[in-house]
Amino acid sequence: MDNFEKYALALMVVFGALIIGGLMAVHIAWEHKAGFLYALGAAVVVWAAGFAVLFDKPRLYGLLLLIATSLITASVVVLVR
């Protein structure tokens, strides 16, 4: 396993499971369906970003992180409102 594979694995597990999983749990508890779906979309995008790192596609990785950031922002906005 080289450095790209280790980084991709860490990206998929830590970022996807802990941060976005916590956002999804809060939205389930407070019954915000839209916020949950934004957080779920962000989790899927970050999961795909791990593969972009694995296959050495830096532009795709940056684009996917930008999309994930906007979905997380939308999820937080739903939570705050």
Protein Blocks (a to p, Z undefined) as FASTA:
>chain_A
ZZklmmmmmmmmmmmmmmmmmmmmmmmmnopaklmmmmmmmmmmmmmmmmmmmnopaklm
mmmmmmmmmmmmmmmmmmmZZ
